Amino acid sequence: MNCADALVKCLEAEGVEYVFGYPGVAITPFYNSILQTDIHTVLIRQEQSAAHAASGYARISGKVGVAVVTSGPGATNLITGIATAFADSIPLVCITGQVDSQMMGSDVFQEADISGACESFVKYSYIVRNAADIPRIIKEAFYIANTGRRGPVLIDLPIDVQLETIRHFEYPETVNLRTYKPTVMGHAVQIKKVITQLERAKRPIICVGGGVHLSHASKEVLKFIEKNDIPVVCTMMGLSAIPTEHPLFYGMVGNNGKPYGNRAMNNADMVIMVGARVADRSISQPDLILENKVLVHIDVDPAEIGKNAGPTIPLVGDIKHVFTEFNKIDFNADYMDWIDQLDGFKDEARNAKRRRMFQREEDILTHKKVFKGVNPVNFIRQLSLAMEKDAIYVADVGQNQMWSCSNYIAREGRFMTSGGMGTMGYALPAAMGAKIAAPDKQVVAVCGDGGFQMTMQELATITQYQIPVKLVILKNTVLGLVRQYQHYNYKDRFSVIDLGDKPDLSMIAKAYGIEYLKVENSRQADEKIAAFLEKDETMILEVTVDREELC
């Protein structure tokens, strides 16, 4: 067999079922060999979407997502998707075709140093020089991608190497990397220290991040919270790890978080960060907010612990394992006074929100303020409540993301978005990958008209492969979040944010043979949402939103 044949055998051995990609000459040997297997190939329409779709697939399936593209522009187009996955710790194996190995470095046609270009946002990268190395490299790549702090691994594969003959093929059963030994088991002494501090604490708070999803530890974390009556908040990436209406949940924290969640963090005497980076979107001034507090930082990546804030108790380990151990320990503590205080914060914030909404309606009625279209705050809440309990909600980036994070009601489903990189155009291809991973679950992508136009070509992919993704487009004809920033910081001096009223989304839907609905005012919302969700088929729901709406 040749190297390309061996590569697909390796993918089969890793249990790969789907490959997202776009062929070109430099990767054609691989795409020729994959025809011999039962692996499904999905032809996306732009390489960035291959990584996003593989990411959506990985986040829902728990497996490593695989993207395969050609050299040069195929590889460079993939970079944004790789960086997006790296920022959110999503396990991917990205394979790029490369020019003939003898010509590398000569600036030949469609040559790009993709390994060098991606160095800062991959866990590891390989340039394959010897076909016999392929079994080892693939085994290592999947192991590295899906262990420790998960992330993308790049394999650059010259076309001549793909065609080399392999005389003896044997796929390794184990991996032994001398310099890569991720810690999974939390240290017993550190675990006991955390419990001891919880016994002393009067106002503890647990902050869950995306690592809880990545380690599939939601049940273990929730069990610990309920067993010991400990309040919990989350970062953006941790949304849906805890049901929104859970009595111990106090919302998302950070710049766009719930005010009562941020007050909980500010007033706590002990903060347990779980699978979160203590990054600027969740804690903008960590030294100030965490002053005079016991900080416990639990993460599988030791490099993240202490990077942005010095913990009192560092605890390296896989979250699922750590909380399994926590749940074996009984301790006595009474946090009811603290919970009562947090409930008071929540009631104050909700009453303030009701007053703002009431004032908004009053302003509309008295013509002090005119909003055309749908109230996005109410719409997101109505949509998420109408969705199936275990549905997957994929938010894009921009104002739609902020409205989604603040108003999505998590029950038994999953919330996904691009958090660390904030990549517009993420939602549609990621939803496509999520639906492939969970064909029996309802998948709804929510984006703005700006983000939609970045990857709307993937409508061709979902119709060709009959992937029934529901797509909501909040159309306000501007780059809403940039406009909002210019409104506050540049006194309404707006620059390069007007998208115009095109494209006509009804015509776009017709061009792809997709059913289309439109909501033009809040009175229509319930009826249109019900019709939108009624059948498990691809549909576009356009929602008219006033450009003056702020989040």
Secondary structure, DSSP 4 states (H G I P E B T S, - for coil): -BHHHHHHHHHHHTT--EEEEE--GGGHHHHHHGGGSS-EEEE-SSHHHHHHHHHHHHHHHSSPEEEEE-STHHHHHHHHHHHHHHHTT--EEEEEEES-GGGTTS--TT---HHHHTGGG-SEEEE---GGGHHHHHHHHHHHHTSSS--EEEEEEEHHHHTSB-S-----S----TT-----SPPHHHHHHHHHHHHH-SSEEEEE-HHHHHTT-HHHHHHHHHHHT--EEE-GGGTTSS-TT-TTEEEE-STTS-HHHHHHHHH-SEEEEES----TTT-SSHHHHTTTSEEEEEES-TTTTTTSS--SEEEES-HHHHHHHHTT-------HHHHHHHHHHHHHHHHHHHHHHHHHHHHHHTTSS---S--HHHHHHHHHHHS-TT-EEEE-SSHHHHHHHHH---SSSEEE---SS--TT-HHHHHHHHHHH-TTS-EEEEEEHHHHHHHGGGHHHHHHTT---EEEEEE-SB-HHHHHHHHHHSTT---S-B--S-S-HHHHHHHTT-EEEEE-SGGGHHHHHHHHHHSSS-EEEEEE--TT---
